[in-house]
Amino acid sequence: MNEIQVENLKSLSETDLFDLCEATDAAILDGGGFGFVSPPERSWLERYWQGVLLVPERSLFVARRDGAICGSVQMVAPPRNNEAQKSIVAVQHLFVAPWARGVGVGRLLMEAVEAEARVRRFKVINLDVRETQTQAIAMYETLGYQRWGLHPKYAHVRGRWVPGIYFFKDVPSAGKRRDG
């Protein structure tokens, strides 16, 4: 089996940027979300990924399969001026390239986010996903995320409204183990 590693990326080499853009395009073309229906121009995508690393509230986790980036997820902390939600973190833009699916990459990315959330003492993780992302929904549920809402007009894809599902999970404290 191919080795998968997950890291909280702090900088992008040219190879990392290329791999990340290629994986993003492949996931979008396969219907893997990331908010796009069709891939954006490469120069826009490169600027986007470079910009993610400049935002202090964002942490970019990437998965590598045999060294090549094959997926990512972003953990977004609340801004400093949001005292009421300082214990809540959001997960955004999880995707896995089609050639790396089915071997637990998404689960490893989410486990890395949960570990970082625990270290940073967040109490709750929020996320949302298109209703059409059935594999992601199943993964979130097996990881213990709880559905709390449905938005009937979450996304407009190819001329029709797609519902979205909202999830949350209490961040387990460092001393507790999650079974499953």
C-alpha positions in Angstrom: 0.0 0.0 0.0 1.2 3.5 -0.7 2.3 5.5 2.3 0.1 8.5 3.2 1.5 11.3 5.4 -0.4 14.4 6.6 1.2 17.7 7.6 0.2 21.2 8.6 1.8 23.0 5.7 3.6 26.3 6.5 5.1 27.1 3.1 4.7 25.9 -0.5 7.6 24.8 -2.7 7.0 25.0 -6.5 6.5 21.2 -6.5 4.0 21.5 -3.7 2.1 24.3 -5.5 2.0 22.2 -8.7 0.8 19.1 -6.9 -1.8 21.0 -4.9 -3.2 22.6 -8.1 -3.3 19.3 -9.9 -5.1 17.6 -7.1 -7.5 20.4 -6.7 -8.3 20.4 -10.5 -8.8 16.6 -10.4 -11.1 16.7 -7.4 -13.2 19.5 -9.0 -13.5 17.7 -12.3 -14.6 14.6 -10.4 -17.3 16.5 -8.6 -15.3 16.5 -5.4 -16.5 19.9 -4.2 -14.1 22.6 -3.0 -16.9 25.0 -4.0 -16.2 24.9 -7.7 -18.1 23.2 -10.5 -15.3 23.6 -13.0 -11.6 24.3 -12.3 -10.6 28.0 -12.2 -7.6 29.3 -14.2 -4.3 28.0 -13.0 -2.9 31.4 -12.1 -6.0 32.1 -9.9 -5.6 28.8 -8.2 -1.9 29.3 -7.5 -2.6 32.7 -6.0 -5.4 31.2 -3.9 -3.1 28.6 -2.4 -0.3 31.0 -1.8 -2.9 33.3 -0.1 -4.2 30.6 2.2 -0.8 30.5 3.9 -0.9 34.3 4.5 -4.1 34.2 6.6 -3.2 33.8 10.3 -6.6 32.2 11.1 -6.1 29.4 8.5 -4.2 26.2 8.9 -3.6 24.2 5.7 -3.3 20.5 6.1 -2.2 18.4 3.2 -2.0 14.7 2.6 0.8 13.2 0.6 0.7 9.8 -1.1 4.2 8.7 -2.0 5.4 12.3 -1.6 2.8 14.0 -3.9 0.1 16.1 -2.4 -3.2 14.3 -3.0 -5.7 16.2 -0.8 -6.1 19.0 1.7 -8.3 20.6 4.3 -8.3 23.9 6.0 -9.0 24.6 9.7 -10.3 28.2 10.2 -10.0 29.7 13.7 -12.3 32.6 14.6 -10.8 36.1 14.3 -9.4 37.6 17.5 -12.3 40.0 17.8 -14.9 37.2 18.1 -14.7 36.4 21.8 -18.1 34.6 21.8 -16.9 32.0 19.3 -13.3 31.7 20.4 -13.7 28.1 21.2 -15.1 27.1 17.9 -13.1 26.2 14.8 -14.4 25.5 11.2 -13.3 23.0 8.7 -13.4 24.1 5.1 -12.5 22.8 1.6 -11.7 19.2 2.3 -10.9 17.3 -0.9 -9.0 14.3 -2.0 -7.9 13.7 -5.6 -9.7 10.8 -7.3 -6.5 8.8 -7.6 -6.0 8.8 -3.9 -9.6 8.1 -2.7 -10.7 5.0 -0.9 -7.6 4.5 1.3 -8.4 6.8 4.2 -6.9 10.1 3.1 -9.9 12.1 4.1 -10.0 10.5 7.5 -6.3 11.1 8.1 -6.8 14.8 7.2 -9.8 15.1 9.6 -7.9 13.4 12.3 -5.0 15.8 11.9 -7.4 18.8 12.2 -9.0 17.3 15.3 -5.5 16.8 16.8 -4.6 20.4 16.1 -7.9 21.6 17.4 -7.3 19.7 20.7 -3.8 21.1 21.0 -5.1 24.6 20.5 -7.9 23.9 23.0 -10.8 24.5 20.7 -14.0 22.9 22.1 -16.2 22.5 18.9 -15.5 21.8 15.2 -18.1 23.0 12.7 -18.3 22.0 9.0 -20.8 21.9 6.1 -21.0 19.9 2.9 -23.1 19.5 -0.2 -25.7 16.8 0.2 -24.3 15.2 -3.0 -20.9 14.5 -1.3 -22.1 11.1 0.1 -18.7 9.6 0.8 -17.7 12.7 2.8 -20.9 12.7 4.7 -20.5 9.0 5.6 -16.9 9.7 6.8 -18.0 12.6 8.9 -20.6 10.5 10.6 -18.2 7.7 11.3 -15.9 10.2 12.9 -18.7 11.2 15.2 -19.9 14.5 13.6 -23.5 15.2 14.3 -25.9 16.7 11.8 -27.6 19.7 13.0 -29.1 21.3 10.0 -30.0 21.3 6.3 -29.9 24.3 4.0 -32.1 23.6 1.0 -30.3 26.2 -1.2 -26.7 25.6 -0.1 -25.2 25.6 -3.6 -26.3 26.2 -7.2 -24.7 23.6 -9.4 -25.5 23.2 -13.1 -28.8 25.0 -13.0 -30.2 23.4 -9.8 -30.1 24.0 -6.1 -28.2 21.5 -4.1 -28.9 21.2 -0.3 -26.2 21.4 2.2 -25.7 19.6 5.5 -24.3 21.2 8.6 -22.3 19.2 11.2 -20.6 19.8 14.5 -18.4 17.7 16.8 -17.2 18.3 20.3 -13.4 18.2 20.3 -12.4 15.3 22.6 -10.0 16.3 25.3 -6.5 14.9 25.2 -7.2 12.3 27.9 -10.3 10.8 26.1 -10.2 8.2 23.4 -12.8 8.0 20.8 -13.9 4.4 20.0 -14.6 3.5 16.4 
